[in-house]
Amino acid sequence: MADGRPKTIQIFLPDGNARSIRIAEITSRTVQAVQIPRQKLQQAETRDEVRRVGVYFLFGDVGDDASKPPAYVGEAENCFERIAGHHRQRGFWTTAVTITSKTRSFTKAHARRLEYDCIRQAQEAERFRLQNTQTPTEPHIPEPMLAELRDNFGTVQTLLSMLGFPILDPLVSSGGDQENEPALLHCRGKGAEATGTYTEDGLVVYSGSQARLDPVPSITESVQRRRENLQEEGVLDVENGALVFQQDHAFNSPSGAAGVVLGRSSNGWRDWVDDDGQTLDEIERQ
């Protein structure tokens, strides 16, 4: 989670192309992230930053048939060599991100602990479909090293989110008591009763929300496919004659969320309303 403190992030473009390799760092910290499009692996091979001890992430596109983008988390003594191996063996990813130390202070123990923390947090955040088949056991490291890594973890979280991969960021959950908490929204229909919030992540539908079990006959193929994929991935499950959200889930658009909940095409700006009956359109756009 963001700590609310101002930060200055510096991004260096080695070849001047903003869609190519990008090296990001918080200017006051020693951790750096290098984003590598898969097509640019050959150019990245010459970068010293990616050949250090650290953790790495592989990210794929969400595609039309999935509810969450795929991702993989690993650690290595030489991040680039491990990523090059995945280039030959894993087909899902389009972008890699390495996390290393500018001062070369990371050891194998640092990397193993950071990998463990990243996988655990990614599982809790539930934003991406992790492709890791095993969860590493918790490595035991000296207390001073653990304190250092906990401090570094926040930097890793910020850099990944800034690069467009908020894999470690929890979704805004219900039941908070913050003064600036977004308004609670409702989407209701036949066999449907959902609550959520409109945030920078899109429309977050909360765990426990109910979606209509049987969609209308005229449901579009894309909405039906999305509902089926959410069931396959365990986000939705049948309970007492309804499809129930088993976890908080972020949709890119209010209409996408409402379509899944109501089992039909929907204008989410109209179908999501607050406690006073105001539509999301009236709250956000008027």
Steps between C-alpha positions, in 0.01 A plus 500: 500500500618852430631672812377842389844660502617695193756321284717587202538218249762520228457304176794455265440397136826346372397518134268802533189291431237517774357163388836325510725424800428726799710531815307641796613601848392713792783749512559463874498118504741229388246268336451523124257341257574423134205438270583286196254437215549143380597624154786698658676212679798516269554870574455439875775239498764774511348677802693439820196585713311184396793265559501545876351309791133577550142407425326514165142505375352374175174662392255402227203676344154443641357412158134477406427174680655558843398705800852558631838527325749219563824557690797307634739593784852362538843570645848451358866581545494625141150619414563531127623143459191368676271716285677382186422144609133591540509650150564150368261319735205726588267641238252713695708807583560818305695710752763428765595722794815449705547634852863542603719720719685798357773442760515122438404442862254218429620149580334167422338516845356844422359374170341189649329699774383768257361232268310344792352833605405594142325169430313512830387860442403430138286208617327720757447788255344262243548744214693260274477127425827370638662236280726378780425133563661504846508750784846521658539429870580797721878553508642596837743790489659722768272763652700801371481360144128441537444858614696628201299290257170609648607855429606405146172319439307827501734633231449188289124539539510863389727440200293209369178697534650802328609280207142380466519170691327543840546131583584575864231763565189386690168607354298760688290285733165557664458593863772764518470804720708747302349844458569498128375147439311479166122477515347157538309404186228244433392309192167318532288290268321167475703259715778758535612713795853638474699769678819666389704816464624705208876552538813559294492124432156520341183361658594273791223251584526377859518145621158363593320686221241294312473481122205358310542125451319462166574778250239641266476322162623811320824523698796590279775248441762719667301541824419128513863410438609733778256338745621153405865596543432651841344169604792300363744717691306472826396865519134396464343190650143372521340540843128477583379567150734787421853563379692639797826693483758311706743794504513870420539540125585804287334554162642743247164671458174547693311344208719191501433451870126558467476265202649214701280575802174537306565229241432732208635798314496801729577868526698488823503879534123475547465162675748569783339731758593626846294479820301808397412361158741721308647327198873472449457729203345768723773456763802502270408669174238767571 
